Amino acid sequence: MLASTSQPRQDQDRAPGWASLLERFYGKLGLPMPGLHDLQGEEVPQPYRGLLVHSSDMTPTLETFYRQPMRLAVLTSEQQDYSYLREVVLRSAGDARPAEYGVIRICLDHLPSAARNRVLEEQRPLGNILQSEAIPHLSWPQAFFSVQSDSHLGHVLYLSQPGTLYGRRNVLLDGSRRLLAEVIEILAPVP
């Protein structure tokens, strides 16, 4: 008789290791993690594949897609030594429609002082700051996934009904390959 290849239920319910940043914010809210399902880049359906599966910053990608600037709404934030963590929603400037939910850890000590100050002002997305400050960096996606929306995602993304959302885990590195930020980005449904 062949041994079962299925994992015990507790392992199936555990979030992937790359999702620890999202787990941190959900834990602070006292919420269970939504189910994340790893995808290969080519498994992400369009138009989400075009918005996620690339080595570009998300802010300019969304601005190009929506044809308007993105505005930052900080839901929660905290600073620990040289790490700054925040939970955010990017909204289109014209109609304030949510375009993305994200959680990010920014390494403040790896940013020039002007960029660090702009991050702490909580007025602009990191991608916009890196671009306007001309900071050389590399965007390096580490994982792509789908997730069933839960009450938290439904609330922050103004979802009228539950559904499947798509996202990525990305890291941003400076010219010396030092970590600038790690981010989990979940897109709102595209109209």
For each residue, the residues with C-beta under 8 A, 3 or more apart:
1:
2:
3:
4:
5:
6: 12
7: 11 12
8: 11 12
9: 12 13
10: 13 14
11: 7 8 14
12: 6 7 8 9
13: 9 10 35
14: 10 11
15: 19 20 22 23 33 36
16: 19 36 38 143 145
17: 20
18: 142 143 169
19: 15 16 22 23 33 36 169 184
20: 15 17 23 24
21: 24 25 85 103 104 105 182 183 184
22: 15 19 25 26 33 36 103 184
23: 15 19 20 26 27 33
24: 20 21 27 28 85 103
25: 21 22 28 29 76 85 87 103
26: 22 23 29 31 32 33 34 152
27: 23 24 30 31
28: 24 25 76
29: 25 26 152
30: 27
31: 26 27 150 151 152
32: 26 150
33: 15 19 22 23 26 36
34: 26 147 148 149 150 152 153
35: 13 147 148
36: 15 16 19 22 33 145 146 147
37: 145 146 147
38: 16 143 144 145
39: 43 44 144 145 146 166
40: 43 144
41: 44 49 52 53 141 144
42: 49 53
43: 39 40 144
44: 39 41 48 49 52 53 144 146 166
45: 48 49 166
46: 49 50
47: 50 51 65 190
48: 44 45 51 52 166 187 190
49: 41 42 44 45 46 52 53
50: 46 47 53 54 65
51: 47 48 58 61 62 65 187 190
52: 41 44 48 49 141 144 166 167 168 185 187
53: 41 42 44 49 50 141 144 168
54: 50 61 139 141
55: 138 139 140 141
56: 60 61 139
57: 60 61 126 127 130 131 139 172
58: 51 61 62 90 100 102 125 127 170 183 185
59: 62 63 70 90 125 126 127 128 131
60: 56 57 63 64 127 128 131
61: 51 54 56 57 58 64 65
62: 51 58 59 65 66 70 90 99 100
63: 59 60 66 67 68 69 70
64: 60 61 67
65: 47 50 51 61 62
66: 62 63 70 92 99
67: 63 64
68: 63 92 93 94
69: 63 92 93
70: 59 62 63 66 90 91 92 93 99 100 125 128
71: 90 91 92 93 96
72: 88 89 90 91 122 123 124 125
73: 88 89 90 91
74: 77 86 87 88 122
75: 86 87 88 89 156
76: 25 28 86 87
77: 74 84 85 86 87 122
78: 84 85 86
79: 83 84 85 108 120
80: 83 85
81:
82: 107 108 109
83: 79 80 105 106 107 108
84: 77 78 79 105 106 108 119 120
85: 21 24 25 77 78 79 80 103 104 105 106
86: 74 75 76 77 78 103 104 106 122
87: 25 74 75 76 77 101 102 103
88: 72 73 74 75 101 102 103 104 125
89: 72 73 75 98 100 101 102 156 157
90: 58 59 62 70 71 72 73 98 99 100 102 125
91: 70 71 72 73 96 97 98 99
92: 66 68 69 70 71 95 96 97 99
93: 68 69 70 71 96
94: 68
95: 92
96: 71 91 92 93
97: 91 92 158 188 191
98: 89 90 91 101 156 157 158 188
99: 62 66 70 90 91 92 187 188
100: 58 62 70 89 90 185 186 187 188
101: 87 88 89 98 153 156 157 185 186 188
102: 58 87 88 89 90 183 184 185 186
103: 21 22 24 25 85 86 87 88 183 184
104: 21 85 86 88 126 181 182 183 184
105: 21 83 84 85 181 182 183
106: 83 84 85 86 111 119 126 180 181
107: 82 83 110 111 178 179 180 181
108: 79 82 83 84 111 116 119 120
109: 82
110: 107 174 178 179 180
111: 106 107 108 115 116 119 135 180
112: 115 116 133 135
113: 116 117
114: 117 118 133
115: 111 112 118 119 129 130 133 135
116: 108 111 112 113 119 120
117: 113 114 120 121
118: 114 115 121 123 124 129 133
119: 84 106 108 111 115 116 122 126 129
120: 79 84 108 116 117
121: 117 118 124
122: 72 74 77 86 119
123: 72 118
124: 72 118 121 128 129 132
125: 58 59 70 72 88 90 128 129
126: 57 59 104 106 119 129 130 172 181 183
127: 57 58 59 60 130 131
128: 59 60 70 124 125 131 132
129: 115 118 119 124 125 126 132 133 135
130: 57 115 126 127 133 135 137 172 180
131: 57 59 60 127 128 134
132: 124 128 129
133: 112 114 115 118 129 130
134: 131
135: 111 112 115 129 130 174 180
136: 174 175
137: 130 172 173 174 175 180
138: 55 172 173 174 177
139: 54 55 56 57 170 171 172
140: 55 170 171 172 173
141: 41 52 53 54 55 144 168 169 170
142: 18 168 169 170 171
143: 16 18 38 168 169
144: 38 39 40 41 43 44 52 53 141 166 167 168
145: 16 36 37 38 39 166 167 168 169
146: 36 37 39 44 164 165 166 167
147: 34 35 36 37 153 164 165 166 167 186
148: 34 35 162 163 164 165
149: 34 153 154 157 159 162 163 164 165
150: 31 32 34 153 154 162
151: 31 154 155
152: 26 29 31 34 155 156
153: 34 101 147 149 150 156 157 159 165 186
154: 149 150 151 157 159 162
155: 151 152 158
156: 75 89 98 101 152 153
157: 89 98 101 149 153 154 165 186 188 189
158: 97 98 155 188
159: 149 153 154 162 163 188 189
160:
161:
162: 148 149 150 154 159
163: 148 149 159 189
164: 146 147 148 149
165: 146 147 148 149 153 157 186 187 188 189
166: 39 44 45 48 52 144 145 146 147 186 187
167: 52 144 145 146 147 184 185 186 187
168: 52 53 141 142 143 144 145 184 185
169: 18 19 141 142 143 145 182 183 184 185
170: 58 139 140 141 142 182 183 184 185
171: 139 140 142 179 181 182 183
172: 57 126 130 137 138 139 140 179 180 181 182 183
173: 137 138 140 177 178 179 180
174: 110 135 136 137 138 177 178 180
175: 136 137
176:
177: 138 173 174
178: 107 110 173 174
179: 107 110 171 172 173 182
180: 106 107 110 111 130 135 137 172 173 174
181: 104 105 106 107 126 171 172
182: 21 104 105 169 170 171 172 179
183: 21 58 102 103 104 105 126 169 170 171 172
184: 19 21 22 102 103 104 167 168 169 170
185: 52 58 100 101 102 167 168 169 170
186: 100 101 102 147 153 157 165 166 167
187: 48 51 52 99 100 165 166 167 190
188: 97 98 99 100 101 157 158 159 165
189: 157 159 163 165
190: 47 48 51 187
191: 97
